[in-house]
Amino acid sequence: MQVSFYLLNESQQDELSTVPAHFALACRLCADLYRAKQRVFVYTAGQQQAEAFDELLWQFDAGRFVPHNLSGEGPKYGAPVEISWQAPRQNRAVLINLSCEVPAFVSRFAQVIEFVPAAETEKAQARDRFKQYRQLGINPQTVTAS
């Protein structure tokens, strides 16, 4: 399993935007992964966050449309990008984790994407997740978000 932590800095958060910088980056990554024909599962901290991310993907760059749905909606085998606050029902290659914990089902994925937001509280939660992956015998890589 490959785990990547995307490091964000304060300058990546638009002061006028209500969208967290790591959500905006997650949308771009969903678009890139979709173009690479990868099936993605976006895990959120709860239903409200899942619905907010779903709405954000609908508003994403029209030229880079990402077919997606909330878990249980859409086609029988789901859209290329599925969003949920519950464990996935089907296997997918990539997990984008927007929650503050390492999901219990993480071992089902070949690739995991995590975020290290600039805010101290969220940064501390990311450090805890990084340590948990190490305890699982995984050596996560860090990527500077651009």
C-alpha positions as CSV (number, residue, x, y, z in Angstrom):
1,M,0.0,0.0,0.0
2,Q,1.3,3.4,-0.9
3,V,0.3,6.3,1.4
4,S,0.9,9.9,0.4
5,F,0.5,12.9,2.7
6,Y,0.0,16.2,0.9
7,L,1.5,19.1,2.8
8,L,-0.5,22.4,2.5
9,N,0.6,25.8,3.6
10,E,-1.2,28.9,4.7
11,S,-0.9,30.6,1.3
12,Q,-2.9,27.8,-0.3
13,Q,-6.0,28.8,1.6
14,D,-7.9,31.6,-0.2
15,E,-9.1,34.0,2.5
16,L,-12.3,34.7,0.6
17,S,-13.1,31.0,0.1
18,T,-15.2,29.0,2.5
19,V,-13.7,25.8,1.0
20,P,-10.8,24.3,2.9
21,A,-7.6,24.1,0.9
22,H,-7.4,20.3,1.2
23,F,-11.0,19.9,-0.1
24,A,-10.0,22.0,-3.2
25,L,-6.9,19.8,-3.7
26,A,-9.0,16.7,-3.2
27,C,-11.2,17.8,-6.1
28,R,-8.2,18.3,-8.3
29,L,-6.8,14.9,-7.4
30,C,-10.2,13.3,-8.1
31,A,-10.2,14.9,-11.6
32,D,-6.6,13.7,-12.2
33,L,-7.3,10.2,-11.0
34,Y,-10.5,10.0,-13.0
35,R,-8.5,11.0,-16.1
36,A,-6.0,8.2,-15.2
37,K,-9.0,5.8,-15.2
38,Q,-8.6,5.1,-11.4
39,R,-11.7,4.3,-9.3
40,V,-11.6,6.5,-6.1
41,F,-13.3,6.3,-2.8
42,V,-13.5,9.6,-0.8
43,Y,-14.0,9.0,2.9
44,T,-15.4,11.8,5.0
45,A,-15.9,12.4,8.7
46,G,-19.7,12.3,8.4
47,Q,-22.8,12.7,6.2
48,Q,-22.7,16.5,6.2
49,Q,-19.1,16.6,5.1
50,A,-19.8,13.9,2.4
51,E,-22.7,16.0,1.0
52,A,-20.6,19.2,1.1
53,F,-17.8,17.5,-0.9
54,D,-20.3,16.1,-3.3
55,E,-21.6,19.6,-3.9
56,L,-18.1,20.9,-4.3
57,L,-17.4,18.3,-7.1
58,W,-20.5,19.5,-8.9
59,Q,-19.2,23.0,-8.8
60,F,-15.7,22.0,-9.9
61,D,-14.2,23.1,-13.2
62,A,-16.7,22.2,-15.9
63,G,-13.9,21.4,-18.3
64,R,-12.7,18.7,-15.9
65,F,-16.0,17.1,-14.9
66,V,-15.7,14.2,-12.5
67,P,-18.4,11.6,-12.6
68,H,-19.2,11.0,-8.9
69,N,-22.0,10.0,-6.5
70,L,-22.7,9.6,-2.8
71,S,-22.5,6.0,-1.7
72,G,-25.8,4.2,-2.6
73,E,-26.7,6.7,-5.3
74,G,-26.1,6.5,-9.0
75,P,-25.4,3.5,-11.1
76,K,-25.3,-0.1,-9.8
77,Y,-21.5,-0.2,-9.6
78,G,-21.1,3.4,-8.7
79,A,-19.5,6.3,-10.5
80,P,-15.7,6.4,-10.9
81,V,-15.6,8.6,-7.7
82,E,-17.7,7.5,-4.7
83,I,-18.1,9.6,-1.6
84,S,-19.2,8.3,1.8
85,W,-18.8,8.5,5.6
86,Q,-19.2,4.8,5.8
87,A,-17.1,1.9,4.7
88,P,-17.1,1.2,0.9
89,R,-19.3,-1.5,-0.5
90,Q,-17.0,-2.3,-3.4
91,N,-13.3,-2.4,-4.0
92,R,-11.5,0.6,-5.4
93,A,-7.9,1.4,-6.0
94,V,-7.6,4.8,-4.3
95,L,-8.8,6.1,-1.0
96,I,-8.8,9.9,-0.4
97,N,-9.2,10.4,3.3
98,L,-10.9,13.6,4.4
99,S,-11.6,12.4,7.9
100,C,-9.3,13.0,10.9
101,E,-8.7,9.2,11.5
102,V,-7.2,6.3,9.7
103,P,-10.2,4.3,8.5
104,A,-10.5,0.7,9.7
105,F,-10.8,-0.5,6.1
106,V,-7.7,1.3,4.8
107,S,-5.9,-2.0,4.0
108,R,-8.4,-2.6,1.1
109,F,-6.7,0.1,-1.0
110,A,-3.6,0.1,-3.0
111,Q,-3.1,3.9,-2.7
112,V,-4.2,6.2,0.1
113,I,-4.1,10.0,-0.1
114,E,-4.0,12.0,3.2
115,F,-3.7,15.7,3.8
116,V,-1.7,17.9,6.2
117,P,-3.6,21.2,6.4
118,A,-1.9,24.3,7.7
119,A,-4.1,24.7,10.8
120,E,-2.4,23.4,13.9
121,T,-5.2,21.2,15.1
122,E,-5.6,19.5,11.7
123,K,-1.8,19.3,11.4
124,A,-1.6,17.5,14.8
125,Q,-4.3,15.0,13.6
126,A,-2.3,14.4,10.4
127,R,0.8,13.6,12.5
128,D,-1.2,11.1,14.5
129,R,-2.4,9.4,11.3
130,F,1.2,9.4,10.0
131,K,2.3,7.6,13.1
132,Q,-0.6,5.1,12.8
133,Y,0.5,4.2,9.3
134,R,4.1,3.6,10.5
135,Q,2.7,1.4,13.2
136,L,1.0,-0.6,10.5
137,G,4.4,-1.1,8.8
138,I,3.8,1.5,6.1
139,N,6.3,4.2,5.4
140,P,4.2,7.2,4.1
141,Q,5.7,9.6,1.7
142,T,5.1,13.4,1.9
143,V,4.3,15.5,-1.1
144,T,4.3,19.3,-1.1
145,A,1.0,20.4,-2.5
146,S,1.1,22.9,-5.4
